[in-house]
Amino acid sequence: MSDGSVKMMKCKILEYRPDFVRLLLEDTKPVFANAYRRIIQSEVPILAIDEVIFLANTTAFFDEYIAHRLALIPLKTPLKVLDFGEDFSVRLRLDVTAEEEQTVVYSGQLESSDPEVYPANPNIPIIAMNKGERLSLEAIARIGRGKQHVKWQAVAALGYRYYPIYVFDPRKCPKAKELLEQLNAEVVQEDGILRVLDAPYHPELEKVLRRCALDLGEPAVKVEYDDSRIIIKFESTGALDCDQILLLAAEELLNKLEILENSIKEASQS
């Protein structure tokens, strides 16, 4: 019988790089994890090119095509500019005349009015130009959110899944057994069957177990899922580092919950 106490949701970082993160939410529910996932995808503000003024375009590409490609180039977004609100803008200029055939114009050739705002990857091709063609433009970058357009999404390859527990026969999956002997993994043995309780903490081990599960199926490998623990992973587009995205998303989620709480209080008092 429940004692009525409320558990505090915990978060652990399983894997982190500035451009990739894999985190574990514990003592949670799918609805909470999904709310956080949606905020990460749709509510984290970043800069993206929103308007393009063409001064000259003698290339074979339509203005609209070039503008679309420019909009999808991730721009480094300093956190301080987010305080200026959605009226803040940065201008980026490009003026190229092709001196030889098949001259490729790259994102790194965009010149920004703000030295802290620039393409996150300088090697993104924009167009290829024939000799003598000219492209001159001015692009205006503004702050927006992913729910408005995909160009303002700060993340890619975002997904979540329940925490897996692998139960397998070591005779059927010997490679996993070999890895277990090398790792300090949490394992329980029952009648010759191994139950791996912390596979997500060991990416190489989990990769092997998932492969065995796909190739052999049950009963050689059985996967059980704990829906009170959920793994979220995503890649940054480069506009922000992953830790910045996580914190901004958490702040946004708390703000929305506060608004909801106030609305409920006002409704109950009316």
Sequence and secondary structure as in RCSB ss.txt:
>XXXX:A:sequence
MSDGSVKMMKCKILEYRPDFVRLLLEDTKPVFANAYRRIIQSEVPILAIDEVIFLANTTAFFDEYIAHRLALIPL
KTPLKVLDFGEDFSVRLRLDVTAEEEQTVVYSGQLESSDPEVYPANPNIPIIAMNKGERLSLEAIARIGRGKQHV
KWQAVAALGYRYYPIYVFDPRKCPKAKELLEQLNAEVVQEDGILRVLDAPYHPELEKVLRRCALDLGEPAVKVEY
DDSRIIIKFESTGALDCDQILLLAAEELLNKLEILENSIKEASQS
>XXXX:A:secstr
         EEEEEEEETTEEEEEEES  HHHHHHHHHHHHHT  EEEEEEEEEEEE SSS HHHHHHHHHTS B
   HHHHTT TT EEEEEEEEE SSTTEEEEGGG EESSTT  BS TT EEEEE TT EEEEEEEEEEE TTT G
GG  EEEEEEEEEEEEEE TTT HHHHHHHHHS   EEEETTEEEES GGG HHHHHHHHHHHHHH TTTEEEEE
EEEEEEEEEEE SSS HHHHHHHHHHHHHHHHHHHHHHHHHHHH 
